[in-house]
């Protein structure tokens, strides 16, 4: 029996400018039994991963991937000796390069359901040959709305070469195989400014924007991976990083995963709701096959919400890194767009204080309509 072990985390909840990014990472752990606790993948994959970036190392010796909360791996933008995204980019891009194509294919249906918008970059070639446009497409961000995220592809990876990536990927694949772990879907849902503001205005709370993306990821796991797991006899566990003091999520799960055409509403079992964690079991009964033959097996999925989940659950840490890397890369595009209008404009990361500084410096280089569109209202 195996485990589909998923994590969800966000980046960009608090800024004034730029997108909110909510990411999903799914790892398939081959050796797991019902009743086992969460796998300690930092232990089982110790040969290839660590929590703290290695301080150098001998030439020719593999430097393990740092997998941790993105805030602990993102370097200062003022650093001149190393790209600030080095550790985030190395971890995320290498794991994307090591994805199990069969597991990642479970996302194809979800991609087909997305509305069309402006493509990020030109099609053609492998994702690694297409710079950041290829990276965005690989994580499910193939199209964006606002002009400031458009334009020619930028470098990705930008902190290491294709040759280095090939060497690291071979070593990581070997370590993953030895540890009985496969890399499945790695996705990021980007809420641009217009959508973010529309959700906040409609729901009267900023948390609704995060919940929209969270719900999409949960539905992907439930509708696709949990269905596969039910047929294969595997388990499904989703861990979500929790912010603030909220402890009750049963209603959110019921709304997100509730009744579907031809299928009874899911059952949400509350296992625990406390300041420490909120744990649920999501159940859907078996149902007859309308065309005859074997019935559709019952589905089951465990869902856990807890503060600082990225410290204990590797899929959440990878999701944190993916969300942060995606937002930082989009902000690079954002700054490029506005610097083309005003070359002397100092870039911004979009956070509140610096965001207001940047808007003041921008002055009338942006129209009033553009300013209204780009400023997040919560």
BALOBA-1460 file (C-alpha; in Angstrom, 3 decimals):
// residues 378
<rec num="1" residu="x" x="0.000" y="0.000" z="0.000"/>
<rec num="2" residu="x" x="1.212" y="3.487" z="-0.804"/>
<rec num="3" residu="x" x="0.300" y="7.051" z="0.086"/>
<rec num="4" residu="x" x="-0.519" y="10.078" z="-2.023"/>
<rec num="5" residu="x" x="0.993" y="12.703" z="0.291"/>
<rec num="6" residu="x" x="-0.021" y="16.253" z="-0.666"/>
<rec num="7" residu="x" x="0.813" y="19.700" z="0.696"/>
<rec num="8" residu="x" x="-0.688" y="23.149" z="0.028"/>
<rec num="9" residu="x" x="0.807" y="26.535" z="0.943"/>
<rec num="10" residu="x" x="0.707" y="30.135" z="-0.267"/>
<rec num="11" residu="x" x="2.908" y="33.146" z="-0.921"/>
<rec num="12" residu="x" x="1.752" y="36.718" z="-1.330"/>
<rec num="13" residu="x" x="-1.183" y="36.850" z="1.074"/>
<rec num="14" residu="x" x="-0.214" y="40.199" z="2.590"/>
<rec num="15" residu="x" x="1.350" y="42.386" z="-0.155"/>
<rec num="16" residu="x" x="-0.080" y="45.520" z="-1.709"/>
<rec num="17" residu="x" x="1.058" y="44.663" z="-5.235"/>
<rec num="18" residu="x" x="1.425" y="41.495" z="-7.253"/>
<rec num="19" residu="x" x="-0.365" y="38.144" z="-7.285"/>
<rec num="20" residu="x" x="-1.404" y="35.702" z="-4.591"/>
<rec num="21" residu="x" x="0.149" y="32.313" z="-5.353"/>
<rec num="22" residu="x" x="-1.147" y="29.083" z="-3.798"/>
<rec num="23" residu="x" x="0.768" y="25.911" z="-4.629"/>
<rec num="24" residu="x" x="0.175" y="22.179" z="-4.412"/>
<rec num="25" residu="x" x="2.778" y="19.415" z="-4.265"/>
<rec num="26" residu="x" x="1.959" y="15.695" z="-4.310"/>
<rec num="27" residu="x" x="4.498" y="12.995" z="-3.495"/>
<rec num="28" residu="x" x="3.727" y="9.279" z="-3.866"/>
<rec num="29" residu="x" x="5.238" y="7.254" z="-0.999"/>
<rec num="30" residu="x" x="5.365" y="3.570" z="-1.918"/>
<rec num="31" residu="x" x="5.796" y="1.946" z="1.503"/>
<rec num="32" residu="x" x="2.977" y="3.144" z="3.768"/>
<rec num="33" residu="x" x="0.176" y="1.437" z="5.695"/>
<rec num="34" residu="x" x="-3.165" y="2.707" z="6.978"/>
<rec num="35" residu="x" x="-2.605" y="3.881" z="10.530"/>
<rec num="36" residu="x" x="0.987" y="4.973" z="9.927"/>
<rec num="37" residu="x" x="1.826" y="8.551" z="10.814"/>
<rec num="38" residu="x" x="3.040" y="11.121" z="8.326"/>
<rec num="39" residu="x" x="6.250" y="9.982" z="6.614"/>
<rec num="40" residu="x" x="9.424" y="11.773" z="7.695"/>
<rec num="41" residu="x" x="10.803" y="12.297" z="4.212"/>
<rec num="42" residu="x" x="13.749" y="14.385" z="5.386"/>
<rec num="43" residu="x" x="14.883" y="11.194" z="7.127"/>
<rec num="44" residu="x" x="14.092" y="8.682" z="4.390"/>
<rec num="45" residu="x" x="15.549" y="10.951" z="1.681"/>
<rec num="46" residu="x" x="18.495" y="12.134" z="3.755"/>
<rec num="47" residu="x" x="20.952" y="11.343" z="0.962"/>
<rec num="48" residu="x" x="19.459" y="13.986" z="-1.335"/>
<rec num="49" residu="x" x="17.609" y="16.564" z="0.809"/>
<rec num="50" residu="x" x="18.213" y="18.674" z="3.915"/>
<rec num="51" residu="x" x="16.524" y="21.590" z="5.662"/>
<rec num="52" residu="x" x="19.474" y="23.969" z="5.721"/>
<rec num="53" residu="x" x="21.436" y="24.886" z="2.569"/>
<rec num="54" residu="x" x="24.851" y="23.281" z="2.522"/>
<rec num="55" residu="x" x="27.721" y="25.686" z="3.085"/>
<rec num="56" residu="x" x="29.672" y="24.774" z="-0.015"/>
<rec num="57" residu="x" x="31.140" y="21.277" z="-0.335"/>
<rec num="58" residu="x" x="33.854" y="19.650" z="-2.392"/>
<rec num="59" residu="x" x="33.755" y="19.998" z="-6.150"/>
<rec num="60" residu="x" x="32.079" y="16.981" z="-7.689"/>
<rec num="61" residu="x" x="30.243" y="16.117" z="-4.474"/>
<rec num="62" residu="x" x="26.450" y="16.351" z="-4.555"/>
<rec num="63" residu="x" x="25.093" y="19.226" z="-2.487"/>
<rec num="64" residu="x" x="21.725" y="18.114" z="-1.157"/>
<rec num="65" residu="x" x="18.586" y="20.013" z="-2.093"/>
<rec num="66" residu="x" x="17.412" y="22.366" z="0.645"/>
<rec num="67" residu="x" x="13.689" y="21.750" z="1.254"/>
<rec num="68" residu="x" x="12.116" y="24.022" z="3.860"/>
<rec num="69" residu="x" x="9.796" y="26.951" z="4.472"/>
<rec num="70" residu="x" x="10.420" y="29.380" z="1.606"/>
<rec num="71" residu="x" x="11.021" y="32.243" z="4.061"/>
<rec num="72" residu="x" x="14.084" y="30.357" z="5.345"/>
<rec num="73" residu="x" x="15.503" y="29.748" z="1.870"/>
<rec num="74" residu="x" x="14.839" y="33.016" z="0.041"/>
<rec num="75" residu="x" x="18.026" y="35.109" z="0.165"/>
<rec num="76" residu="x" x="18.187" y="38.883" z="0.502"/>
<rec num="77" residu="x" x="17.530" y="40.878" z="-2.663"/>
<rec num="78" residu="x" x="20.562" y="42.970" z="-1.751"/>
<rec num="79" residu="x" x="22.932" y="39.993" z="-1.977"/>
<rec num="80" residu="x" x="25.496" y="40.455" z="-4.749"/>
<rec num="81" residu="x" x="27.388" y="37.149" z="-4.539"/>
<rec num="82" residu="x" x="24.417" y="34.829" z="-5.142"/>
<rec num="83" residu="x" x="21.011" y="35.041" z="-6.800"/>
<rec num="84" residu="x" x="18.338" y="35.531" z="-4.081"/>
<rec num="85" residu="x" x="16.267" y="32.686" z="-5.572"/>
<rec num="86" residu="x" x="19.144" y="30.182" z="-5.736"/>
<rec num="87" residu="x" x="17.863" y="27.684" z="-3.141"/>
<rec num="88" residu="x" x="14.205" y="28.013" z="-4.134"/>
<rec num="89" residu="x" x="14.975" y="27.604" z="-7.818"/>
<rec num="90" residu="x" x="17.358" y="24.685" z="-7.333"/>
<rec num="91" residu="x" x="14.875" y="22.742" z="-5.230"/>
<rec num="92" residu="x" x="11.720" y="23.421" z="-7.249"/>
<rec num="93" residu="x" x="13.155" y="23.155" z="-10.761"/>
<rec num="94" residu="x" x="15.118" y="19.994" z="-9.945"/>
<rec num="95" residu="x" x="12.029" y="18.297" z="-8.489"/>
<rec num="96" residu="x" x="9.969" y="19.362" z="-11.523"/>
<rec num="97" residu="x" x="12.655" y="17.805" z="-13.703"/>
<rec num="98" residu="x" x="12.308" y="14.582" z="-11.697"/>
<rec num="99" residu="x" x="8.503" y="14.364" z="-11.914"/>
<rec num="100" residu="x" x="6.893" y="11.008" z="-12.584"/>
<rec num="101" residu="x" x="5.067" y="11.700" z="-15.849"/>
<rec num="102" residu="x" x="2.288" y="9.228" z="-15.061"/>
<rec num="103" residu="x" x="1.467" y="10.871" z="-11.733"/>
<rec num="104" residu="x" x="1.748" y="14.406" z="-13.106"/>
<rec num="105" residu="x" x="-0.680" y="13.534" z="-15.925"/>
<rec num="106" residu="x" x="-3.549" y="13.509" z="-13.420"/>
<rec num="107" residu="x" x="-3.582" y="17.308" z="-13.754"/>
<rec num="108" residu="x" x="-4.361" y="17.374" z="-17.473"/>
<rec num="109" residu="x" x="-8.142" y="17.371" z="-16.996"/>
<rec num="110" residu="x" x="-7.944" y="20.284" z="-14.571"/>
<rec num="111" residu="x" x="-5.855" y="22.281" z="-17.058"/>
<rec num="112" residu="x" x="-8.421" y="21.729" z="-19.822"/>
<rec num="113" residu="x" x="-11.131" y="23.261" z="-17.623"/>
<rec num="114" residu="x" x="-9.338" y="26.604" z="-17.155"/>
<rec num="115" residu="x" x="-10.579" y="29.705" z="-19.007"/>
<rec num="116" residu="x" x="-8.457" y="31.109" z="-21.806"/>
<rec num="117" residu="x" x="-6.433" y="34.295" z="-21.340"/>
<rec num="118" residu="x" x="-3.225" y="35.825" z="-22.681"/>
<rec num="119" residu="x" x="-0.476" y="33.184" z="-23.165"/>
<rec num="120" residu="x" x="2.674" y="33.880" z="-21.165"/>
<rec num="121" residu="x" x="5.122" y="32.921" z="-23.882"/>
<rec num="122" residu="x" x="5.555" y="31.220" z="-27.232"/>
<rec num="123" residu="x" x="4.697" y="27.547" z="-27.490"/>
<rec num="124" residu="x" x="7.148" y="24.960" z="-28.744"/>
<rec num="125" residu="x" x="10.136" y="23.144" z="-27.320"/>
<rec num="126" residu="x" x="10.478" y="21.490" z="-23.955"/>
<rec num="127" residu="x" x="9.571" y="23.498" z="-20.880"/>
<rec num="128" residu="x" x="13.242" y="23.789" z="-19.896"/>
<rec num="129" residu="x" x="14.056" y="25.382" z="-23.264"/>
<rec num="130" residu="x" x="11.447" y="28.128" z="-22.849"/>
<rec num="131" residu="x" x="12.728" y="30.028" z="-19.817"/>
<rec num="132" residu="x" x="10.243" y="31.206" z="-17.215"/>
<rec num="133" residu="x" x="7.346" y="30.725" z="-19.674"/>
<rec num="134" residu="x" x="8.134" y="27.004" z="-19.726"/>
<rec num="135" residu="x" x="8.316" y="26.921" z="-15.939"/>
<rec num="136" residu="x" x="4.944" y="28.653" z="-15.584"/>
<rec num="137" residu="x" x="3.306" y="26.241" z="-18.008"/>
<rec num="138" residu="x" x="4.861" y="23.259" z="-16.211"/>
<rec num="139" residu="x" x="3.181" y="24.263" z="-12.938"/>
<rec num="140" residu="x" x="-0.165" y="24.975" z="-14.587"/>
<rec num="141" residu="x" x="0.148" y="28.762" z="-15.030"/>
<rec num="142" residu="x" x="-0.020" y="28.807" z="-18.807"/>
<rec num="143" residu="x" x="-2.034" y="32.026" z="-19.169"/>
<rec num="144" residu="x" x="-2.281" y="35.336" z="-17.339"/>
<rec num="145" residu="x" x="-4.484" y="38.404" z="-17.761"/>
<rec num="146" residu="x" x="-2.508" y="41.555" z="-16.963"/>
<rec num="147" residu="x" x="-0.095" y="43.178" z="-19.411"/>
<rec num="148" residu="x" x="2.622" y="43.581" z="-16.777"/>
<rec num="149" residu="x" x="3.102" y="39.793" z="-16.640"/>
<rec num="150" residu="x" x="3.396" y="39.459" z="-20.440"/>
<rec num="151" residu="x" x="6.440" y="39.825" z="-22.680"/>
<rec num="152" residu="x" x="9.347" y="37.652" z="-23.814"/>
<rec num="153" residu="x" x="10.505" y="34.796" z="-21.624"/>
<rec num="154" residu="x" x="13.086" y="35.489" z="-18.927"/>
<rec num="155" residu="x" x="15.831" y="33.090" z="-17.893"/>
<rec num="156" residu="x" x="14.850" y="30.025" z="-15.887"/>
<rec num="157" residu="x" x="16.835" y="28.574" z="-14.351"/>
<rec num="158" residu="x" x="18.877" y="31.688" z="-13.767"/>
<rec num="159" residu="x" x="21.155" y="30.536" z="-10.934"/>
<rec num="160" residu="x" x="22.584" y="27.338" z="-12.501"/>
<rec num="161" residu="x" x="23.196" y="25.746" z="-15.884"/>
<rec num="162" residu="x" x="21.335" y="23.040" z="-17.770"/>
<rec num="163" residu="x" x="24.355" y="20.805" z="-17.279"/>
<rec num="164" residu="x" x="24.245" y="21.237" z="-13.515"/>
<rec num="165" residu="x" x="20.513" y="20.503" z="-13.527"/>
<rec num="166" residu="x" x="21.074" y="17.277" z="-15.465"/>
<rec num="167" residu="x" x="23.681" y="16.081" z="-12.949"/>
<rec num="168" residu="x" x="21.537" y="16.981" z="-9.931"/>
<rec num="169" residu="x" x="18.448" y="15.409" z="-11.456"/>
<rec num="170" residu="x" x="20.192" y="12.079" z="-12.022"/>
<rec num="171" residu="x" x="21.316" y="12.012" z="-8.393"/>
<rec num="172" residu="x" x="17.916" y="13.075" z="-7.079"/>
<rec num="173" residu="x" x="16.085" y="10.462" z="-9.185"/>
<rec num="174" residu="x" x="18.371" y="7.784" z="-7.775"/>
<rec num="175" residu="x" x="17.740" y="8.983" z="-4.216"/>
<rec num="176" residu="x" x="13.985" y="9.147" z="-4.755"/>
<rec num="177" residu="x" x="13.963" y="5.609" z="-6.115"/>
<rec num="178" residu="x" x="15.992" y="4.327" z="-3.172"/>
<rec num="179" residu="x" x="13.629" y="6.074" z="-0.760"/>
<rec num="180" residu="x" x="10.486" y="4.769" z="-2.452"/>
<rec num="181" residu="x" x="9.187" y="8.248" z="-3.323"/>
<rec num="182" residu="x" x="7.900" y="9.640" z="-6.627"/>
<rec num="183" residu="x" x="7.238" y="13.284" z="-7.470"/>
<rec num="184" residu="x" x="3.677" y="13.820" z="-8.654"/>
<rec num="185" residu="x" x="1.740" y="16.990" z="-9.507"/>
<rec num="186" residu="x" x="3.368" y="20.302" z="-8.616"/>
<rec num="187" residu="x" x="0.920" y="23.095" z="-9.342"/>
<rec num="188" residu="x" x="0.465" y="26.770" z="-8.561"/>
<rec num="189" residu="x" x="-2.775" y="28.732" z="-8.743"/>
<rec num="190" residu="x" x="-2.125" y="32.416" z="-9.386"/>
<rec num="191" residu="x" x="-4.775" y="34.971" z="-8.440"/>
<rec num="192" residu="x" x="-3.927" y="38.177" z="-10.236"/>
<rec num="193" residu="x" x="-4.944" y="41.540" z="-8.905"/>
<rec num="194" residu="x" x="-8.297" y="41.848" z="-10.685"/>
<rec num="195" residu="x" x="-9.453" y="38.403" z="-9.559"/>
<rec num="196" residu="x" x="-8.088" y="38.892" z="-6.044"/>
<rec num="197" residu="x" x="-9.979" y="42.173" z="-5.626"/>
<rec num="198" residu="x" x="-13.173" y="40.743" z="-7.091"/>
<rec num="199" residu="x" x="-13.147" y="37.828" z="-4.632"/>
<rec num="200" residu="x" x="-12.418" y="40.089" z="-1.661"/>
<rec num="201" residu="x" x="-15.170" y="42.508" z="-2.677"/>
<rec num="202" residu="x" x="-17.717" y="39.720" z="-3.163"/>
<rec num="203" residu="x" x="-16.895" y="37.784" z="0.015"/>
<rec num="204" residu="x" x="-15.857" y="40.712" z="2.263"/>
<rec num="205" residu="x" x="-12.744" y="38.860" z="3.429"/>
<rec num="206" residu="x" x="-9.233" y="38.386" z="2.073"/>
<rec num="207" residu="x" x="-9.237" y="34.779" z="3.257"/>
<rec num="208" residu="x" x="-11.742" y="33.972" z="0.510"/>
<rec num="209" residu="x" x="-9.039" y="34.493" z="-2.124"/>
<rec num="210" residu="x" x="-6.835" y="31.849" z="-0.534"/>
<rec num="211" residu="x" x="-9.835" y="29.556" z="-0.088"/>
<rec num="212" residu="x" x="-10.653" y="29.766" z="-3.799"/>
<rec num="213" residu="x" x="-7.237" y="28.430" z="-4.758"/>
<rec num="214" residu="x" x="-7.181" y="25.959" z="-1.863"/>
<rec num="215" residu="x" x="-10.529" y="24.589" z="-3.027"/>
<rec num="216" residu="x" x="-9.256" y="24.050" z="-6.566"/>
<rec num="217" residu="x" x="-6.264" y="22.082" z="-5.315"/>
<rec num="218" residu="x" x="-8.396" y="20.002" z="-2.951"/>
<rec num="219" residu="x" x="-10.824" y="19.176" z="-5.760"/>
<rec num="220" residu="x" x="-7.964" y="18.101" z="-8.014"/>
<rec num="221" residu="x" x="-6.667" y="15.702" z="-5.371"/>
<rec num="222" residu="x" x="-10.166" y="14.448" z="-4.477"/>
<rec num="223" residu="x" x="-11.575" y="14.081" z="-7.999"/>
<rec num="224" residu="x" x="-8.488" y="12.606" z="-9.628"/>
<rec num="225" residu="x" x="-5.881" y="11.269" z="-7.205"/>
<rec num="226" residu="x" x="-8.318" y="9.980" z="-4.574"/>
<rec num="227" residu="x" x="-10.233" y="8.153" z="-7.295"/>
<rec num="228" residu="x" x="-7.012" y="6.512" z="-8.519"/>
<rec num="229" residu="x" x="-5.989" y="5.696" z="-4.942"/>
<rec num="230" residu="x" x="-9.351" y="4.028" z="-4.275"/>
<rec num="231" residu="x" x="-8.851" y="1.686" z="-7.235"/>
<rec num="232" residu="x" x="-5.240" y="0.921" z="-6.271"/>
<rec num="233" residu="x" x="-5.848" y="0.521" z="-2.542"/>
<rec num="234" residu="x" x="-3.644" y="3.490" z="-1.594"/>
<rec num="235" residu="x" x="-4.161" y="6.209" z="1.000"/>
<rec num="236" residu="x" x="-4.520" y="9.967" z="0.441"/>
<rec num="237" residu="x" x="-3.440" y="12.645" z="2.913"/>
<rec num="238" residu="x" x="-3.490" y="16.403" z="2.314"/>
<rec num="239" residu="x" x="-1.750" y="18.821" z="4.684"/>
<rec num="240" residu="x" x="-2.515" y="22.544" z="4.477"/>
<rec num="241" residu="x" x="-0.593" y="25.323" z="6.148"/>
<rec num="242" residu="x" x="-2.948" y="27.183" z="8.482"/>
<rec num="243" residu="x" x="-2.824" y="30.934" z="9.085"/>
<rec num="244" residu="x" x="-4.463" y="32.856" z="11.891"/>
<rec num="245" residu="x" x="-6.627" y="31.400" z="14.639"/>
<rec num="246" residu="x" x="-9.255" y="29.618" z="12.567"/>
<rec num="247" residu="x" x="-9.820" y="26.010" z="13.672"/>
<rec num="248" residu="x" x="-13.052" y="24.976" z="11.894"/>
<rec num="249" residu="x" x="-12.774" y="23.845" z="8.282"/>
<rec num="250" residu="x" x="-15.530" y="21.239" z="7.949"/>
<rec num="251" residu="x" x="-17.829" y="23.738" z="6.235"/>
<rec num="252" residu="x" x="-15.123" y="24.716" z="3.757"/>
<rec num="253" residu="x" x="-14.495" y="21.059" z="2.905"/>
<rec num="254" residu="x" x="-18.206" y="20.360" z="2.489"/>
<rec num="255" residu="x" x="-18.633" y="23.334" z="0.125"/>
<rec num="256" residu="x" x="-15.501" y="22.491" z="-1.809"/>
<rec num="257" residu="x" x="-15.936" y="18.732" z="-2.150"/>
<rec num="258" residu="x" x="-19.713" y="18.439" z="-1.827"/>
<rec num="259" residu="x" x="-22.365" y="16.940" z="-4.047"/>
<rec num="260" residu="x" x="-21.497" y="16.212" z="-7.675"/>
<rec num="261" residu="x" x="-23.906" y="15.161" z="-10.451"/>
<rec num="262" residu="x" x="-24.851" y="11.527" z="-9.948"/>
<rec num="263" residu="x" x="-22.903" y="11.184" z="-6.721"/>
<rec num="264" residu="x" x="-24.112" y="11.540" z="-3.118"/>
<rec num="265" residu="x" x="-22.686" y="14.361" z="-1.050"/>
<rec num="266" residu="x" x="-19.443" y="13.561" z="0.695"/>
<rec num="267" residu="x" x="-19.290" y="12.924" z="4.400"/>
<rec num="268" residu="x" x="-16.937" y="15.067" z="6.480"/>
<rec num="269" residu="x" x="-15.798" y="13.435" z="9.713"/>
<rec num="270" residu="x" x="-14.284" y="15.823" z="12.256"/>
<rec num="271" residu="x" x="-11.381" y="14.047" z="13.939"/>
<rec num="272" residu="x" x="-9.953" y="17.030" z="15.827"/>
<rec num="273" residu="x" x="-10.419" y="20.798" z="15.884"/>
<rec num="274" residu="x" x="-7.997" y="22.544" z="18.227"/>
<rec num="275" residu="x" x="-5.478" y="25.397" z="18.257"/>
<rec num="276" residu="x" x="-2.816" y="22.760" z="17.528"/>
<rec num="277" residu="x" x="-4.429" y="21.281" z="14.413"/>
<rec num="278" residu="x" x="-7.668" y="20.591" z="12.582"/>
<rec num="279" residu="x" x="-8.023" y="17.065" z="11.174"/>
<rec num="280" residu="x" x="-10.779" y="15.609" z="8.979"/>
<rec num="281" residu="x" x="-11.648" y="12.460" z="7.060"/>
<rec num="282" residu="x" x="-13.512" y="12.956" z="3.793"/>
<rec num="283" residu="x" x="-15.592" y="9.970" z="2.686"/>
<rec num="284" residu="x" x="-17.650" y="9.133" z="-0.407"/>
<rec num="285" residu="x" x="-19.561" y="5.832" z="-0.558"/>
<rec num="286" residu="x" x="-19.133" y="3.278" z="-3.310"/>
<rec num="287" residu="x" x="-21.698" y="3.575" z="-6.081"/>
<rec num="288" residu="x" x="-22.930" y="1.246" z="-8.836"/>
<rec num="289" residu="x" x="-21.553" y="1.647" z="-12.325"/>
<rec num="290" residu="x" x="-24.377" y="2.946" z="-14.518"/>
<rec num="291" residu="x" x="-23.064" y="0.915" z="-17.449"/>
<rec num="292" residu="x" x="-22.857" y="-2.299" z="-15.455"/>
<rec num="293" residu="x" x="-19.739" y="-4.051" z="-14.255"/>
<rec num="294" residu="x" x="-17.834" y="-3.301" z="-11.080"/>
<rec num="295" residu="x" x="-19.016" y="-0.502" z="-8.833"/>
<rec num="296" residu="x" x="-16.996" y="2.654" z="-8.307"/>
<rec num="297" residu="x" x="-15.053" y="2.080" z="-5.083"/>
<rec num="298" residu="x" x="-15.489" y="4.250" z="-2.024"/>
<rec num="299" residu="x" x="-13.090" y="7.179" z="-1.738"/>
<rec num="300" residu="x" x="-11.388" y="8.398" z="1.395"/>
<rec num="301" residu="x" x="-9.040" y="11.335" z="1.995"/>
<rec num="302" residu="x" x="-7.499" y="12.697" z="5.163"/>
<rec num="303" residu="x" x="-7.119" y="16.484" z="5.400"/>
<rec num="304" residu="x" x="-5.041" y="18.277" z="8.019"/>
<rec num="305" residu="x" x="-4.738" y="22.016" z="8.696"/>
<rec num="306" residu="x" x="-1.940" y="23.094" z="11.024"/>
<rec num="307" residu="x" x="0.290" y="26.120" z="11.683"/>
<rec num="308" residu="x" x="3.855" y="25.946" z="10.339"/>
<rec num="309" residu="x" x="3.048" y="22.719" z="8.509"/>
<rec num="310" residu="x" x="6.058" y="23.176" z="6.234"/>
<rec num="311" residu="x" x="8.372" y="22.350" z="9.159"/>
<rec num="312" residu="x" x="6.966" y="18.817" z="9.562"/>
<rec num="313" residu="x" x="5.559" y="17.878" z="6.149"/>
<rec num="314" residu="x" x="7.808" y="17.917" z="3.101"/>
<rec num="315" residu="x" x="5.023" y="18.358" z="0.495"/>
<rec num="316" residu="x" x="3.957" y="21.566" z="2.281"/>
<rec num="317" residu="x" x="7.558" y="22.820" z="2.291"/>
<rec num="318" residu="x" x="7.831" y="22.146" z="-1.454"/>
<rec num="319" residu="x" x="4.490" y="23.910" z="-2.014"/>
<rec num="320" residu="x" x="5.764" y="26.884" z="0.012"/>
<rec num="321" residu="x" x="8.888" y="27.037" z="-2.153"/>
<rec num="322" residu="x" x="6.899" y="26.712" z="-5.386"/>
<rec num="323" residu="x" x="4.458" y="29.459" z="-4.426"/>
<rec num="324" residu="x" x="7.257" y="31.819" z="-3.410"/>
<rec num="325" residu="x" x="9.393" y="31.128" z="-6.483"/>
<rec num="326" residu="x" x="6.384" y="31.672" z="-8.758"/>
<rec num="327" residu="x" x="5.470" y="34.986" z="-7.148"/>
<rec num="328" residu="x" x="9.074" y="36.229" z="-7.250"/>
<rec num="329" residu="x" x="9.364" y="35.337" z="-10.936"/>
<rec num="330" residu="x" x="6.095" y="37.104" z="-11.721"/>
<rec num="331" residu="x" x="7.255" y="40.185" z="-9.803"/>
<rec num="332" residu="x" x="10.403" y="40.170" z="-11.960"/>
<rec num="333" residu="x" x="8.120" y="40.447" z="-14.994"/>
<rec num="334" residu="x" x="6.061" y="43.120" z="-13.230"/>
<rec num="335" residu="x" x="9.145" y="45.244" z="-12.575"/>
<rec num="336" residu="x" x="10.439" y="44.744" z="-16.127"/>
<rec num="337" residu="x" x="7.170" y="46.061" z="-17.564"/>
<rec num="338" residu="x" x="7.132" y="49.237" z="-15.495"/>
<rec num="339" residu="x" x="10.867" y="49.854" z="-15.904"/>
<rec num="340" residu="x" x="10.317" y="49.962" z="-19.654"/>
<rec num="341" residu="x" x="8.108" y="52.993" z="-19.033"/>
<rec num="342" residu="x" x="10.301" y="54.504" z="-16.320"/>
<rec num="343" residu="x" x="13.887" y="53.127" z="-16.422"/>
<rec num="344" residu="x" x="14.988" y="54.900" z="-13.217"/>
<rec num="345" residu="x" x="12.195" y="53.277" z="-11.146"/>
<rec num="346" residu="x" x="13.582" y="51.162" z="-8.317"/>
<rec num="347" residu="x" x="12.022" y="47.651" z="-8.365"/>
<rec num="348" residu="x" x="9.587" y="46.534" z="-5.681"/>
<rec num="349" residu="x" x="8.766" y="43.184" z="-4.092"/>
<rec num="350" residu="x" x="5.214" y="44.468" z="-3.630"/>
<rec num="351" residu="x" x="4.983" y="44.420" z="0.162"/>
<rec num="352" residu="x" x="3.027" y="47.199" z="1.874"/>
<rec num="353" residu="x" x="5.586" y="49.858" z="2.803"/>
<rec num="354" residu="x" x="7.770" y="49.437" z="-0.256"/>
<rec num="355" residu="x" x="4.695" y="49.077" z="-2.444"/>
<rec num="356" residu="x" x="3.465" y="52.536" z="-1.444"/>
<rec num="357" residu="x" x="6.979" y="53.917" z="-1.996"/>
<rec num="358" residu="x" x="7.013" y="52.382" z="-5.467"/>
<rec num="359" residu="x" x="3.582" y="53.779" z="-6.352"/>
<rec num="360" residu="x" x="4.683" y="57.255" z="-5.287"/>
<rec num="361" residu="x" x="7.859" y="56.953" z="-7.382"/>
<rec num="362" residu="x" x="5.823" y="55.675" z="-10.341"/>
<rec num="363" residu="x" x="3.778" y="58.873" z="-10.387"/>
<rec num="364" residu="x" x="1.862" y="59.495" z="-13.601"/>
<rec num="365" residu="x" x="3.789" y="56.835" z="-15.556"/>
<rec num="366" residu="x" x="0.687" y="54.714" z="-14.875"/>
<rec num="367" residu="x" x="-2.850" y="55.791" z="-15.642"/>
<rec num="368" residu="x" x="-5.467" y="56.042" z="-12.916"/>
<rec num="369" residu="x" x="-7.165" y="52.930" z="-14.299"/>
<rec num="370" residu="x" x="-3.877" y="51.005" z="-14.138"/>
<rec num="371" residu="x" x="-3.244" y="52.100" z="-10.566"/>
<rec num="372" residu="x" x="-6.731" y="51.043" z="-9.498"/>
<rec num="373" residu="x" x="-6.249" y="47.683" z="-11.158"/>
<rec num="374" residu="x" x="-2.839" y="46.886" z="-9.714"/>
<rec num="375" residu="x" x="-3.479" y="47.885" z="-6.056"/>
<rec num="376" residu="x" x="-4.878" y="45.061" z="-3.958"/>
<rec num="377" residu="x" x="-7.737" y="46.172" z="-1.724"/>
<rec num="378" residu="x" x="-7.009" y="43.998" z="1.300"/>
